[in-house]
Amino acid sequence: MPCFSRSLRLQPFIATCVALLGLMGCSSSQPVRPVAPPTQPPIQLDNVPANNAQTAVALPQPFPVMLGIDVLVAEGFDAVKGKRIGLLTHPAGVNRRGESTIDVLRRAPGVKLVALYAVEHGLYGEVPAEKPFPDKVDPRTGLMVFSLYNGKTKSFKPTPAQLKGIDALVIDLQDIGTRSYTFIGAMRTAMETCFENGKEVIVLDRPNPLGGLKVDGPLLDGQWTSDVGRFLVPYVHGLTIGELARMAKSYPHGAMTPLSDAVRERGRLTVIPMRGWRRAMRWPDTGLRWVPTSPMIPDFNAVMGYPMTGLGCYIGGFTHGVGDQYPFRGLAHKTVHSAVIERELQALHLPGLRFQRVSVPGKNGPADTGIFVEVVDWDQWRPTELNFYLMKLACKLEPKNPFVAASDAQRRTFLVHVGSPALLDALKRDGAKIDVDAFIRDWEAKAKVYQQESQKFWLYN
């Protein structure tokens, strides 16, 4: 079983390049067919097809991909046998047949699952976003569930007391391929505490649903690291969670409290790679059923939408949805009519995108209207680009520049998610005259450096 436990030290040149991380648009050369206009209710609005004949990926049936948990089982649980283990997971932590990793490990011969650890939204996805929750006993399994989102610890790291009864922490978290999704930050902080307390970390790898070839968006400036930004990587980072773990083990960029070299080198990391996954694969190519990773990410459509609209709504009047439908794929504005928004967006001619006006039933009256964002060409699509034109458009549509009028709290939220103080300064200074293209060109240039240097953490071709 190809596990990885040694520390990979970056050479000075590589460290410099990785510290620059800021990327964009290398694609998987797989077009997305246009689809029919959205219907109600919104289910699988984008049809992401199999690869074309020239770049076809041979997918054995019925399961092209064996997840890290499936490989662990196939290898007889060798990595965890005889150890007292804790499991950090969430509802999407399932094997390829949809069985919870909790249950797989509970019945595994020779394995002692003694504790569970939960991140934002709770162990079963029962907790609303950003709401802390306490430690408790899981009524289903009788195991203690330790909260890594309890509001008491400043960085949501596990405490030494929470780790006391285990030999190793197993991590099985499904990421969505974007920097600000909190699960990769939870993994990173858990790794750090485990290394500090002599506990092994075992990461069960999972697909990056956006694939491993598309990298896009601004880099995170080091002064704005937070629980939604633990890695100085571009917003769409192109790595699996196991590859990110290898990066964290090798070089402490992005840590709020960097570990000493001695602690990192002494730390034990084992990554259980997948079988059958390749970088050109997007989620629909894997043959796996999507399990919602959080309430607003119910399907792959929302995964694609998250980097497109999630950043463009922190300041300004836009919402990333239409009513309570089309999460991250719908756009509406609090005061501007959808026809105006549609006209402005169409005029941008953004590569790979098409915009359609949609209407959904209102909760207590008239229908809600908005714009559905459709991806029609995967090669040309730049996942984060739309956000920045929405910011520029907000400056044009709002009576006052919203980035000047924003509160300190709003600006901080913008910075920890977007990661670019230079962009915020330009928006405040130039408003609707901001040169978005200049920022995108800069991020594209840095993307090429990042993607080349990040290959030393790759587990898959």
Buried (B, 14 or more C-beta within 10 A) or exposed (E): EEBBBEBBEBEEEBBEBBBBBBBBBBBBEBBBEEBEEBEEEBEEBBEBBEBEEEEEBEBEEEBBBBBBBBBBBEBEBEBBBEBBBBBBBBBBBBBBEEEBBBBBBBEBEEBBBBBBBBBBBBBBBEBEEEEEBEBEEBEEBEBBBBBBBBEEBEBBBBBEEBBEEBBBBBBBBBBBBBBBBBBBBBBBBBBBBBBBBEBBBBBBBBBBBBBBBBBBBBBBBEEBBBBBBBBBBBBBBBBBBBBBBBBBBBBBBBBBEBBEEEBBBEBBBBBBBBBBBBBBBBBBBBBBEBBBBBBBBBBBBBBBBBBBBBBBBBBBBBBBBBBEBBBBBBBBBEEBEBEEBBEBBBEBEBEBBBBBBBBBEEEEEEEBBBBBBBBBBBBBBBBBBBBBBBBBBBBEBBEEBBBEEBEEEBBEBBBBBBBBBEBBEBBBEBBBEBEBEEBBEBBBBBBBBBBEBBEBBBBBE
